[in-house]
Amino acid sequence: MRSRFIVEARKKMKNLNKIIRLNNDEIELREWLVKNIKGIGYKEGSHFLRNIGYKNLAIVDFHILDLLVQYELIEKPKVLTKKIYLDIENLLKRIAKELNLNLAELDLFLWYLETGKILK
């Protein structure tokens, strides 16, 4: 399935370049990715946009979820739906704002707390 998704995604490259150049809104760009590129969800869309320079979308993975559960900020979700993902992202935005960080900086710090590694 992944190879099929990659082949399909390649067909949309020109469209993607145009969309990114014309729209600077991270939320809208991620929504476009999720709706138009098969196999891309909110985490993968956020990760892609982070890799090309956007800094205010959360990459909610199991490391981040485990930390938030550990500090009793959330209950561990059974399934990570769009609503739950966006609710957790909003929580992380509030924490980042309180610490005067962007989400990229907060994610890196939380990743370090959970894994002891800095891989960025």
Residue, then its C-alpha position, 0 to 999 in steps of 0.5 A: m500500500r505504501s508504494r501505491f501511496i507514493v506513486e499517487a503522491r508523486k502525481k500531485m507534486k506540482n500541485l503541492n508546490k503551487i499550494i505551498r507557494l500560494n498559501n502560508d497558513e499551516i493549518e490549511l496546508r496540513e488539511w490539504l495534505v490530509k485530504n489530498i495525499k493518500g496515506i498522510g494523516y495529521k501527524e505525517g502532515s505536520h511532520f512534512l510541514r515541519n521539515i520544510g520550515y513550518k514551526n507551529l504544528a504539533i507532531v503528536d506521536f506515542h512519545i508525546l502522548d506518553l509524556l502527557v499521560q505521565y504528567e496527567l495532562i490527558e488520558k491516553p486515547k484508545v484511538l487518535t481521531k482528528k478531534i483528539y489530535l487537534d485537542i492535544e495539539n491545542l493543549l501543546k499550543r497553550i503549553a508552548k505559549e506559556l513557555n514562550l516557545n513555538l511548537a517545534e521547540l516544545d516538541l524537540f524538548l518533549w522528545y528529549l525528555e521522553t527519549g534522552k535523544i536530540l535527533k533534529 
